[in-house]
Amino acid sequence: MKYQIKFVDLTNLPPAERILSARELAFYQTLKLPKRRTEWLGGRFALKQLLLPQPGADVGRVEILPHEGGKPQVYVDNALYTGAFSITHSHGWAAAAISQECRFLGIDLEKVEHRINAWAEDFFHPQERQSMDDSFLTALWTKKEAVVKLLGTGLSLNSFDVRFVGDKISFYGEALQVYRSLGEPEIKLELSSRPQGFMLCVAWAR
Ligand SMILES: CC(C)(COP(=O)(O)OP(=O)(O)OC[C@H]1O[C@@H](n2cnc3c(N)ncnc32)[C@H](O)[C@@H]1OP(=O)(O)O)[C@@H](O)C(=O)NCCC(=O)NCCS
């Protein structure tokens, strides 16, 4: 299996104290917005379930802590986890993925809905805007975010510099430098419509 993925319904989460370690809980309590808190907690609940050796094991053995680069760092039994993982959340859902086979992984979940043209113009290069259809643009968005998570940069990059034209992905500027620094791995993308009404993109590379 290339990767494992776990979805979590954010309306049905156990209390934070049952999911988080003491260090995680201390950070969680600094988060002000209820939506952000729930998403942060849900992403961790999803990833912990993938990383724990058996259901019911002590969740505190896995810690997912914020890191200055943006991508969190994961510790299993206090040792830095070096496997590929990624977290996403959107509109009441969180999801996490891990992979034993891949060196790089990025996932993104977005609700399919109408967004204003100015949004598409801000984030997508004119070459990418082959349609203004909601499904097309949501798919493009999830692909872009999955890939910038795979690169480990997030959208600190210029979003035009990770460009999708047809089936081809091209990198420019700082994105190209980062991609080269990773050894130019062949990136594969998988799009699916799950949960219903959402689009999920998984980007992975060996
Ligand atoms: C990483 C990024 C792309 C997150 O996107 P998002 O849509 O806000 O959020 P998602 O729920 O999909 O993902 C958030 C998770 O990504 C992970 N993440 C954050 N920075 C990351 C990085 N540099 N590399 C890999 N993963 C990262 C974190 O696990 C985070 O969840 P957490 O804070 O609960 O741990 C962020 O860099 C960003 O810039 N977002 C802006 C969104 C935007 O305006 N998009 C425009 C359309 S292209």
The ligand as an ORCA input file, in Angstrom:
! r2SCAN-3c Opt
* xyz 0 1
  C       0.379     24.285      4.428
  C      -0.677     25.237      3.901
  C      -0.752     25.118      2.390
  C      -1.921     24.829      4.670
  O      -3.045     24.945      4.001
  P      -4.481     25.082      4.655
  O      -5.443     24.905      3.531
  O      -4.546     26.325      5.440
  O      -4.641     23.937      5.729
  P      -4.778     22.360      5.696
  O      -5.818     22.063      6.695
  O      -4.941     21.729      4.372
  O      -3.355     21.901      6.258
  C      -2.901     22.350      7.477
  C      -1.816     21.420      7.956
  O      -0.729     21.434      7.053
  C       0.444     21.112      7.794
  N       1.479     22.051      7.395
  C       1.626     23.336      7.778
  N       2.721     23.854      7.197
  C       3.263     22.872      6.446
  C       4.435     22.793      5.633
  N       5.262     23.848      5.479
  N       4.697     21.631      4.994
  C       3.895     20.557      5.149
  N       2.775     20.553      5.925
  C       2.477     21.721      6.555
  C       0.115     21.190      9.276
  O       0.031     19.874      9.789
  C      -1.248     21.836      9.275
  O      -2.112     21.379     10.270
  P      -1.872     21.703     11.832
  O      -1.473     23.137     11.917
  O      -3.192     21.420     12.454
  O      -0.795     20.776     12.271
  C      -0.283     26.668      4.292
  O       1.032     26.849      3.931
  C      -0.960     27.851      3.718
  O      -0.271     28.714      3.331
  N      -2.275     27.977      3.605
  C      -2.960     29.073      2.952
  C      -4.171     28.545      2.251
  C      -4.504     29.319      0.988
  O      -4.674     30.526      1.003
  N      -4.617     28.611     -0.154
  C      -4.924     29.221     -1.414
  C      -5.309     28.272     -2.542
  S      -3.955     27.673     -3.533
*
